[in-house]
Amino acid sequence: MALRSDHYQFTRITSATTTQVKSGKGILKRIVVNVPVSTGTITMYDAQAATTAPIGAITSTADLRPYFIDYDLKFANGLNIVTTQAQDITVVWE
């Protein structure tokens, strides 16, 4: 299924931080790791705060090539992303 550019939005994250991407219901389409780091974790939460309802986590490896992971899943409470290392990622969402 191709991305429709008029349908999805994106949030770019470039530091070790907690980012409230969206409040309320939505869809997590894709996580793009633009500039990977050798260590670090990206954790996605279905919540307003990064404390409950984890969707999943991506752990970096020594393979430093850009990559993406399609999720295509609904979240109910909000989309909160926590990055443990400064890495360049793009979160594609609706």
CNS distance restraints for C-alpha pairs under 8 A (distance, minus, plus):
assign (resid   3 and name CA) (resid   7 and name CA) 7.84 0.50 0.50
assign (resid   3 and name CA) (resid   8 and name CA) 7.45 0.50 0.50
assign (resid   4 and name CA) (resid   8 and name CA) 6.65 0.50 0.50
assign (resid   5 and name CA) (resid   9 and name CA) 7.95 0.50 0.50
assign (resid   7 and name CA) (resid  94 and name CA) 7.02 0.50 0.50
assign (resid   8 and name CA) (resid  92 and name CA) 6.54 0.50 0.50
assign (resid   8 and name CA) (resid  93 and name CA) 5.56 0.50 0.50
assign (resid   8 and name CA) (resid  94 and name CA) 4.95 0.50 0.50
assign (resid   9 and name CA) (resid  92 and name CA) 5.78 0.50 0.50
assign (resid   9 and name CA) (resid  93 and name CA) 5.37 0.50 0.50
assign (resid   9 and name CA) (resid  94 and name CA) 5.84 0.50 0.50
assign (resid  10 and name CA) (resid  90 and name CA) 6.49 0.50 0.50
assign (resid  10 and name CA) (resid  91 and name CA) 5.38 0.50 0.50
assign (resid  10 and name CA) (resid  92 and name CA) 4.40 0.50 0.50
assign (resid  10 and name CA) (resid  93 and name CA) 5.94 0.50 0.50
assign (resid  11 and name CA) (resid  21 and name CA) 6.79 0.50 0.50
assign (resid  11 and name CA) (resid  90 and name CA) 5.63 0.50 0.50
assign (resid  11 and name CA) (resid  91 and name CA) 5.14 0.50 0.50
assign (resid  11 and name CA) (resid  92 and name CA) 6.68 0.50 0.50
assign (resid  12 and name CA) (resid  88 and name CA) 7.23 0.50 0.50
assign (resid  12 and name CA) (resid  89 and name CA) 5.76 0.50 0.50
assign (resid  12 and name CA) (resid  90 and name CA) 4.35 0.50 0.50
assign (resid  12 and name CA) (resid  91 and name CA) 6.29 0.50 0.50
assign (resid  13 and name CA) (resid  19 and name CA) 7.89 0.50 0.50
assign (resid  13 and name CA) (resid  87 and name CA) 7.48 0.50 0.50
assign (resid  13 and name CA) (resid  88 and name CA) 5.86 0.50 0.50
assign (resid  13 and name CA) (resid  89 and name CA) 5.33 0.50 0.50
assign (resid  13 and name CA) (resid  90 and name CA) 6.26 0.50 0.50
assign (resid  13 and name CA) (resid  91 and name CA) 7.88 0.50 0.50
assign (resid  14 and name CA) (resid  86 and name CA) 5.82 0.50 0.50
assign (resid  14 and name CA) (resid  87 and name CA) 5.24 0.50 0.50
assign (resid  14 and name CA) (resid  88 and name CA) 4.35 0.50 0.50
assign (resid  14 and name CA) (resid  89 and name CA) 6.40 0.50 0.50
assign (resid  15 and name CA) (resid  83 and name CA) 7.19 0.50 0.50
assign (resid  15 and name CA) (resid  85 and name CA) 6.58 0.50 0.50
assign (resid  15 and name CA) (resid  86 and name CA) 3.91 0.50 0.50
assign (resid  15 and name CA) (resid  87 and name CA) 5.86 0.50 0.50
assign (resid  15 and name CA) (resid  88 and name CA) 7.21 0.50 0.50
assign (resid  16 and name CA) (resid  82 and name CA) 7.47 0.50 0.50
assign (resid  16 and name CA) (resid  83 and name CA) 4.88 0.50 0.50
assign (resid  16 and name CA) (resid  84 and name CA) 4.91 0.50 0.50
assign (resid  16 and name CA) (resid  85 and name CA) 4.57 0.50 0.50
assign (resid  16 and name CA) (resid  86 and name CA) 4.54 0.50 0.50
assign (resid  16 and name CA) (resid  87 and name CA) 7.22 0.50 0.50
assign (resid  17 and name CA) (resid  82 and name CA) 5.82 0.50 0.50
assign (resid  17 and name CA) (resid  83 and name CA) 5.43 0.50 0.50
assign (resid  17 and name CA) (resid  84 and name CA) 6.81 0.50 0.50
assign (resid  18 and name CA) (resid  50 and name CA) 7.53 0.50 0.50
assign (resid  18 and name CA) (resid  80 and name CA) 7.10 0.50 0.50
assign (resid  18 and name CA) (resid  81 and name CA) 5.76 0.50 0.50
assign (resid  18 and name CA) (resid  82 and name CA) 4.41 0.50 0.50
assign (resid  18 and name CA) (resid  83 and name CA) 6.54 0.50 0.50
assign (resid  19 and name CA) (resid  80 and name CA) 5.67 0.50 0.50
assign (resid  19 and name CA) (resid  81 and name CA) 5.18 0.50 0.50
assign (resid  19 and name CA) (resid  82 and name CA) 6.36 0.50 0.50
assign (resid  20 and name CA) (resid  48 and name CA) 6.85 0.50 0.50
assign (resid  20 and name CA) (resid  49 and name CA) 7.55 0.50 0.50
assign (resid  20 and name CA) (resid  78 and name CA) 7.67 0.50 0.50
assign (resid  20 and name CA) (resid  79 and name CA) 6.16 0.50 0.50
assign (resid  20 and name CA) (resid  80 and name CA) 4.49 0.50 0.50
assign (resid  20 and name CA) (resid  81 and name CA) 6.51 0.50 0.50
assign (resid  21 and name CA) (resid  78 and name CA) 7.57 0.50 0.50
assign (resid  21 and name CA) (resid  79 and name CA) 5.36 0.50 0.50
assign (resid  21 and name CA) (resid  80 and name CA) 5.65 0.50 0.50
assign (resid  21 and name CA) (resid  81 and name CA) 7.00 0.50 0.50
assign (resid  22 and name CA) (resid  26 and name CA) 7.65 0.50 0.50
assign (resid  22 and name CA) (resid  78 and name CA) 5.33 0.50 0.50
assign (resid  22 and name CA) (resid  79 and name CA) 5.09 0.50 0.50
assign (resid  22 and name CA) (resid  80 and name CA) 7.17 0.50 0.50
assign (resid  23 and name CA) (resid  48 and name CA) 6.55 0.50 0.50
assign (resid  23 and name CA) (resid  77 and name CA) 6.57 0.50 0.50
assign (resid  23 and name CA) (resid  78 and name CA) 4.19 0.50 0.50
assign (resid  23 and name CA) (resid  79 and name CA) 6.49 0.50 0.50
assign (resid  24 and name CA) (resid  75 and name CA) 7.95 0.50 0.50
assign (resid  24 and name CA) (resid  76 and name CA) 6.01 0.50 0.50
assign (resid  24 and name CA) (resid  77 and name CA) 4.62 0.50 0.50
assign (resid  24 and name CA) (resid  78 and name CA) 4.46 0.50 0.50
assign (resid  24 and name CA) (resid  79 and name CA) 7.81 0.50 0.50
assign (resid  25 and name CA) (resid  74 and name CA) 7.33 0.50 0.50
assign (resid  25 and name CA) (resid  75 and name CA) 5.58 0.50 0.50
assign (resid  25 and name CA) (resid  76 and name CA) 4.31 0.50 0.50
assign (resid  25 and name CA) (resid  77 and name CA) 5.66 0.50 0.50
assign (resid  25 and name CA) (resid  78 and name CA) 5.92 0.50 0.50
assign (resid  26 and name CA) (resid  74 and name CA) 5.73 0.50 0.50
assign (resid  26 and name CA) (resid  75 and name CA) 5.46 0.50 0.50
assign (resid  26 and name CA) (resid  76 and name CA) 6.65 0.50 0.50
assign (resid  26 and name CA) (resid  78 and name CA) 7.19 0.50 0.50
assign (resid  26 and name CA) (resid  79 and name CA) 7.83 0.50 0.50
assign (resid  26 and name CA) (resid  93 and name CA) 7.19 0.50 0.50
assign (resid  26 and name CA) (resid  94 and name CA) 5.34 0.50 0.50
assign (resid  27 and name CA) (resid  72 and name CA) 6.54 0.50 0.50
assign (resid  27 and name CA) (resid  73 and name CA) 5.49 0.50 0.50
assign (resid  27 and name CA) (resid  74 and name CA) 4.39 0.50 0.50
assign (resid  27 and name CA) (resid  75 and name CA) 5.93 0.50 0.50
assign (resid  27 and name CA) (resid  93 and name CA) 5.50 0.50 0.50
assign (resid  27 and name CA) (resid  94 and name CA) 5.01 0.50 0.50
assign (resid  28 and name CA) (resid  71 and name CA) 6.13 0.50 0.50
assign (resid  28 and name CA) (resid  72 and name CA) 5.71 0.50 0.50
assign (resid  28 and name CA) (resid  73 and name CA) 5.52 0.50 0.50
assign (resid  28 and name CA) (resid  74 and name CA) 6.34 0.50 0.50
assign (resid  28 and name CA) (resid  75 and name CA) 7.19 0.50 0.50
assign (resid  28 and name CA) (resid  79 and name CA) 7.78 0.50 0.50
assign (resid  28 and name CA) (resid  91 and name CA) 7.74 0.50 0.50
assign (resid  28 and name CA) (resid  92 and name CA) 6.48 0.50 0.50
assign (resid  28 and name CA) (resid  93 and name CA) 4.64 0.50 0.50
assign (resid  28 and name CA) (resid  94 and name CA) 6.69 0.50 0.50
assign (resid  29 and name CA) (resid  70 and name CA) 5.92 0.50 0.50
assign (resid  29 and name CA) (resid  71 and name CA) 5.28 0.50 0.50
assign (resid  29 and name CA) (resid  72 and name CA) 4.42 0.50 0.50
assign (resid  29 and name CA) (resid  73 and name CA) 6.70 0.50 0.50
assign (resid  29 and name CA) (resid  91 and name CA) 7.83 0.50 0.50
assign (resid  29 and name CA) (resid  92 and name CA) 5.39 0.50 0.50
assign (resid  29 and name CA) (resid  93 and name CA) 5.15 0.50 0.50
assign (resid  29 and name CA) (resid  94 and name CA) 7.40 0.50 0.50
assign (resid  30 and name CA) (resid  68 and name CA) 6.83 0.50 0.50
assign (resid  30 and name CA) (resid  69 and name CA) 5.62 0.50 0.50
assign (resid  30 and name CA) (resid  70 and name CA) 4.34 0.50 0.50
assign (resid  30 and name CA) (resid  71 and name CA) 5.50 0.50 0.50
assign (resid  30 and name CA) (resid  72 and name CA) 6.93 0.50 0.50
assign (resid  30 and name CA) (resid  91 and name CA) 6.07 0.50 0.50
assign (resid  30 and name CA) (resid  92 and name CA) 5.03 0.50 0.50
assign (resid  30 and name CA) (resid  93 and name CA) 7.01 0.50 0.50
assign (resid  31 and name CA) (resid  68 and name CA) 5.53 0.50 0.50
assign (resid  31 and name CA) (resid  69 and name CA) 5.35 0.50 0.50
assign (resid  31 and name CA) (resid  70 and name CA) 6.58 0.50 0.50
assign (resid  31 and name CA) (resid  71 and name CA) 7.76 0.50 0.50
assign (resid  31 and name CA) (resid  89 and name CA) 7.02 0.50 0.50
assign (resid  31 and name CA) (resid  90 and name CA) 5.93 0.50 0.50
assign (resid  31 and name CA) (resid  91 and name CA) 4.81 0.50 0.50
assign (resid  31 and name CA) (resid  92 and name CA) 6.30 0.50 0.50
assign (resid  32 and name CA) (resid  66 and name CA) 7.62 0.50 0.50
assign (resid  32 and name CA) (resid  67 and name CA) 6.01 0.50 0.50
assign (resid  32 and name CA) (resid  68 and name CA) 4.15 0.50 0.50
assign (resid  32 and name CA) (resid  69 and name CA) 6.54 0.50 0.50
assign (resid  32 and name CA) (resid  89 and name CA) 5.49 0.50 0.50
assign (resid  32 and name CA) (resid  90 and name CA) 5.00 0.50 0.50
assign (resid  32 and name CA) (resid  91 and name CA) 6.41 0.50 0.50
assign (resid  32 and name CA) (resid  92 and name CA) 7.88 0.50 0.50
assign (resid  33 and name CA) (resid  66 and name CA) 5.48 0.50 0.50
assign (resid  33 and name CA) (resid  67 and name CA) 5.37 0.50 0.50
assign (resid  33 and name CA) (resid  68 and name CA) 5.83 0.50 0.50
assign (resid  33 and name CA) (resid  87 and name CA) 7.77 0.50 0.50
assign (resid  33 and name CA) (resid  88 and name CA) 6.30 0.50 0.50
assign (resid  33 and name CA) (resid  89 and name CA) 4.50 0.50 0.50
assign (resid  33 and name CA) (resid  90 and name CA) 6.57 0.50 0.50
assign (resid  34 and name CA) (resid  66 and name CA) 5.00 0.50 0.50
assign (resid  34 and name CA) (resid  67 and name CA) 6.86 0.50 0.50
assign (resid  34 and name CA) (resid  87 and name CA) 7.92 0.50 0.50
assign (resid  34 and name CA) (resid  88 and name CA) 5.36 0.50 0.50
assign (resid  34 and name CA) (resid  89 and name CA) 5.33 0.50 0.50
assign (resid  34 and name CA) (resid  90 and name CA) 7.15 0.50 0.50
assign (resid  35 and name CA) (resid  64 and name CA) 7.53 0.50 0.50
assign (resid  35 and name CA) (resid  65 and name CA) 7.44 0.50 0.50
assign (resid  35 and name CA) (resid  66 and name CA) 5.90 0.50 0.50
assign (resid  35 and name CA) (resid  87 and name CA) 5.93 0.50 0.50
assign (resid  35 and name CA) (resid  88 and name CA) 4.95 0.50 0.50
assign (resid  35 and name CA) (resid  89 and name CA) 6.96 0.50 0.50
assign (resid  36 and name CA) (resid  60 and name CA) 7.08 0.50 0.50
assign (resid  36 and name CA) (resid  64 and name CA) 5.37 0.50 0.50
assign (resid  36 and name CA) (resid  65 and name CA) 6.65 0.50 0.50
assign (resid  36 and name CA) (resid  66 and name CA) 6.24 0.50 0.50
assign (resid  36 and name CA) (resid  87 and name CA) 5.89 0.50 0.50
assign (resid  36 and name CA) (resid  88 and name CA) 6.87 0.50 0.50
assign (resid  37 and name CA) (resid  60 and name CA) 6.53 0.50 0.50
assign (resid  37 and name CA) (resid  61 and name CA) 7.56 0.50 0.50
assign (resid  37 and name CA) (resid  62 and name CA) 7.53 0.50 0.50
assign (resid  37 and name CA) (resid  64 and name CA) 6.43 0.50 0.50
assign (resid  37 and name CA) (resid  85 and name CA) 7.53 0.50 0.50
assign (resid  37 and name CA) (resid  86 and name CA) 7.78 0.50 0.50
assign (resid  37 and name CA) (resid  87 and name CA) 6.11 0.50 0.50
assign (resid  38 and name CA) (resid  60 and name CA) 5.98 0.50 0.50
assign (resid  38 and name CA) (resid  61 and name CA) 5.33 0.50 0.50
assign (resid  38 and name CA) (resid  62 and name CA) 4.63 0.50 0.50
assign (resid  38 and name CA) (resid  63 and name CA) 7.19 0.50 0.50
assign (resid  38 and name CA) (resid  64 and name CA) 6.67 0.50 0.50
assign (resid  39 and name CA) (resid  59 and name CA) 7.32 0.50 0.50
assign (resid  39 and name CA) (resid  60 and name CA) 5.15 0.50 0.50
assign (resid  39 and name CA) (resid  61 and name CA) 6.07 0.50 0.50
assign (resid  39 and name CA) (resid  62 and name CA) 7.28 0.50 0.50
assign (resid  39 and name CA) (resid  85 and name CA) 7.31 0.50 0.50
assign (resid  40 and name CA) (resid  59 and name CA) 5.94 0.50 0.50
assign (resid  40 and name CA) (resid  60 and name CA) 5.32 0.50 0.50
assign (resid  40 and name CA) (resid  83 and name CA) 7.22 0.50 0.50
assign (resid  40 and name CA) (resid  84 and name CA) 5.38 0.50 0.50
assign (resid  40 and name CA) (resid  85 and name CA) 5.10 0.50 0.50
assign (resid  41 and name CA) (resid  57 and name CA) 6.65 0.50 0.50
assign (resid  41 and name CA) (resid  58 and name CA) 5.53 0.50 0.50
assign (resid  41 and name CA) (resid  59 and name CA) 4.48 0.50 0.50
assign (resid  41 and name CA) (resid  60 and name CA) 6.10 0.50 0.50
assign (resid  41 and name CA) (resid  82 and name CA) 7.87 0.50 0.50
assign (resid  41 and name CA) (resid  83 and name CA) 5.79 0.50 0.50
assign (resid  41 and name CA) (resid  84 and name CA) 5.44 0.50 0.50
assign (resid  41 and name CA) (resid  85 and name CA) 7.07 0.50 0.50
assign (resid  42 and name CA) (resid  57 and name CA) 5.51 0.50 0.50
assign (resid  42 and name CA) (resid  58 and name CA) 5.07 0.50 0.50
assign (resid  42 and name CA) (resid  59 and name CA) 6.57 0.50 0.50
assign (resid  42 and name CA) (resid  81 and name CA) 6.87 0.50 0.50
assign (resid  42 and name CA) (resid  82 and name CA) 5.69 0.50 0.50
assign (resid  42 and name CA) (resid  83 and name CA) 4.65 0.50 0.50
assign (resid  42 and name CA) (resid  84 and name CA) 6.76 0.50 0.50
assign (resid  43 and name CA) (resid  54 and name CA) 7.27 0.50 0.50
assign (resid  43 and name CA) (resid  55 and name CA) 7.62 0.50 0.50
assign (resid  43 and name CA) (resid  56 and name CA) 5.89 0.50 0.50
assign (resid  43 and name CA) (resid  57 and name CA) 4.20 0.50 0.50
assign (resid  43 and name CA) (resid  58 and name CA) 6.40 0.50 0.50
assign (resid  43 and name CA) (resid  81 and name CA) 5.72 0.50 0.50
assign (resid  43 and name CA) (resid  82 and name CA) 5.15 0.50 0.50
assign (resid  43 and name CA) (resid  83 and name CA) 6.60 0.50 0.50
assign (resid  44 and name CA) (resid  54 and name CA) 5.89 0.50 0.50
assign (resid  44 and name CA) (resid  55 and name CA) 5.31 0.50 0.50
assign (resid  44 and name CA) (resid  56 and name CA) 5.52 0.50 0.50
assign (resid  44 and name CA) (resid  57 and name CA) 6.19 0.50 0.50
assign (resid  44 and name CA) (resid  79 and name CA) 6.98 0.50 0.50
assign (resid  44 and name CA) (resid  80 and name CA) 5.86 0.50 0.50
assign (resid  44 and name CA) (resid  81 and name CA) 4.73 0.50 0.50
assign (resid  44 and name CA) (resid  82 and name CA) 6.60 0.50 0.50
assign (resid  45 and name CA) (resid  49 and name CA) 7.75 0.50 0.50
assign (resid  45 and name CA) (resid  50 and name CA) 6.04 0.50 0.50
assign (resid  45 and name CA) (resid  51 and name CA) 7.85 0.50 0.50
assign (resid  45 and name CA) (resid  52 and name CA) 6.90 0.50 0.50
assign (resid  45 and name CA) (resid  53 and name CA) 5.67 0.50 0.50
assign (resid  45 and name CA) (resid  54 and name CA) 4.18 0.50 0.50
assign (resid  45 and name CA) (resid  55 and name CA) 5.11 0.50 0.50
assign (resid  45 and name CA) (resid  56 and name CA) 7.23 0.50 0.50
assign (resid  45 and name CA) (resid  78 and name CA) 7.68 0.50 0.50
assign (resid  45 and name CA) (resid  79 and name CA) 5.83 0.50 0.50
assign (resid  45 and name CA) (resid  80 and name CA) 5.06 0.50 0.50
assign (resid  45 and name CA) (resid  81 and name CA) 6.37 0.50 0.50
assign (resid  46 and name CA) (resid  52 and name CA) 7.44 0.50 0.50
assign (resid  46 and name CA) (resid  53 and name CA) 5.34 0.50 0.50
assign (resid  46 and name CA) (resid  54 and name CA) 6.05 0.50 0.50
assign (resid  46 and name CA) (resid  55 and name CA) 6.13 0.50 0.50
assign (resid  46 and name CA) (resid  75 and name CA) 5.52 0.50 0.50
assign (resid  46 and name CA) (resid  76 and name CA) 6.48 0.50 0.50
assign (resid  46 and name CA) (resid  77 and name CA) 5.58 0.50 0.50
assign (resid  46 and name CA) (resid  78 and name CA) 5.33 0.50 0.50
assign (resid  46 and name CA) (resid  79 and name CA) 5.27 0.50 0.50
assign (resid  46 and name CA) (resid  80 and name CA) 6.62 0.50 0.50
assign (resid  47 and name CA) (resid  51 and name CA) 7.59 0.50 0.50
assign (resid  47 and name CA) (resid  52 and name CA) 6.47 0.50 0.50
assign (resid  47 and name CA) (resid  53 and name CA) 6.40 0.50 0.50
assign (resid  47 and name CA) (resid  54 and name CA) 8.00 0.50 0.50
assign (resid  47 and name CA) (resid  76 and name CA) 7.80 0.50 0.50
assign (resid  47 and name CA) (resid  77 and name CA) 4.92 0.50 0.50
assign (resid  47 and name CA) (resid  78 and name CA) 4.78 0.50 0.50
assign (resid  47 and name CA) (resid  79 and name CA) 5.99 0.50 0.50
assign (resid  47 and name CA) (resid  80 and name CA) 6.20 0.50 0.50
assign (resid  48 and name CA) (resid  77 and name CA) 6.46 0.50 0.50
assign (resid  48 and name CA) (resid  78 and name CA) 5.35 0.50 0.50
assign (resid  48 and name CA) (resid  79 and name CA) 6.89 0.50 0.50
assign (resid  48 and name CA) (resid  80 and name CA) 6.36 0.50 0.50
assign (resid  49 and name CA) (resid  80 and name CA) 6.46 0.50 0.50
assign (resid  50 and name CA) (resid  54 and name CA) 7.91 0.50 0.50
assign (resid  50 and name CA) (resid  80 and name CA) 6.18 0.50 0.50
assign (resid  50 and name CA) (resid  81 and name CA) 7.42 0.50 0.50
assign (resid  50 and name CA) (resid  82 and name CA) 7.17 0.50 0.50
assign (resid  75 and name CA) (resid  79 and name CA) 7.01 0.50 0.50
assign (resid  83 and name CA) (resid  87 and name CA) 7.75 0.50 0.50
